[in-house]
């Protein structure tokens, strides 16, 4: 949220003071800091859903947070980033829309925080009976701490964010968890 508020402050300043350097600073903040932190934030949210009883599709509030996260990531990548680049190079004049984007991002993050605390709405209709997720092993918890670092190193090498390890972990963990829960269920049934 602090990064979104920083973008908001820089775009407001750039628009009111007609200072193109503010847009260059906003673009640098967006590409060098916010892009990495947004990916890390999405990863931690996905893994917290996977590692806790809340699950991916068990509760409407978790699904709402997931949708908001995806919309913010793609809006930032495909809408906000290019706009900031155009403003920084003077190819485009600022408008209130450029200020509204970061303000909406900060508001959406605040709403996600409220969802995490209030946990409104009921369980989804397709939610399975609550199951205690398997305890992750110590090596896996260590790996989860290493994943953001690995993606930061990859991004530094490529010159742009590349959430490869985030994506691989977020996709493979649910498959592994499902297999482990199935094995435990078979052992209990025997």
Helices and strands as residue ranges (DSSP letters): H 2-17, H 20-28, I 29-34, H 35-51, H 60-75, I 76-80, H 81-88, H 96-118, H 138-158, H 164-189
